[in-house]
Amino acid sequence: MSPKNSPKEPIFNRISVLRAEHGLSRAQLAAKVEINPQTIGALERGDHYPSLDLAFRICEVFDLPVEAVFSRTEFTPMSSALYRKEG
């Protein structure tokens, strides 16, 4: 779904971070979920939102629940969680 036809709230994702962690290129992830590699790039940039079916297929590749990959609120950087200073 393109953003102009999308819900009013954006959908954020961690696809690029997860791809890097798993050593997958855009083309490799695209092949696993049976879509075009350019679509992976559009998802990562937020230019395109996935269908529910595509979201589930992406989550299956990473063996994660949907809420770990997609969110209505922006994800905080992993470094802020790892290196948070307790006051």
N, C-alpha and C positions, 0 to 999 in steps of 0.2 A: 504494500500500500504506500503510495507516495505521500509525503507530508502534507501537500495541499488538500488531499482527500482524507487526511488522518484525523484522529481525535484532537481535541483542543490541547490536551496535555501531551508533551513529547514522551517518547519511549527511548530511554537510554540503554546502552548495552556495554558489555565487557568483551565483545568478540575479539577485538584486536589483541587485548592482553592475553586472553585464553589461547588464541592462535599462537602467540609468541611462546607461551609456557609449554605448549604441546609441539612446538617446532613445525607448525603447519603454515604453508603459504596460503594465500587467498585461493589459488587454483586448487590446491589439495583439499581445503575445506569445502569449496564449491563442489568438487567431485563427490565428496562424501555425502553431501546433502542434495545432490543432483540439481544444482542451479548454476547460473553463469558466474564466473569469477568477478565480473564487474558488479554484480549484485552484492557480493560480500563487501566490496569497497563502499558501495552506496549505504549499506547497513552500518558499517563502521563509522562513516562520516555523519550519519543521521539524515541522509538524503532520502532514505527509503525505510519503511517500517515493515517487519516481517508479518506474514499471515500467522495465525496460531499454529498451523501445521508446520510451517518453516521454523518457527521458534522452537517447537518441540524437537524437530530433527536436529537443529543446531545444538540444543541442550543434550541430546542423546550422544552426540559426538564427544562432548566434554564430560559426560556422565554427571551432569549437574541439574538441579531443579531449575525451573524457569526463572524464579525470583533471584537466583544467583547470577543469571546472565542478563536478564532484562529487568528494568525498573522504571517507574514513573518519576522517580526522583534521581538526581544525578548521583552516581557512585562517588564516594570519597576515595582519594588515592590510597592505594595499599600502604604506601610509606607513612601516611599520617596515622594509620592504625598501628603500624609496627613500631614507629618511633615517637609516639605521643609521649610528651613529658607530663608526668603526674605532678600536680602542684601541691 
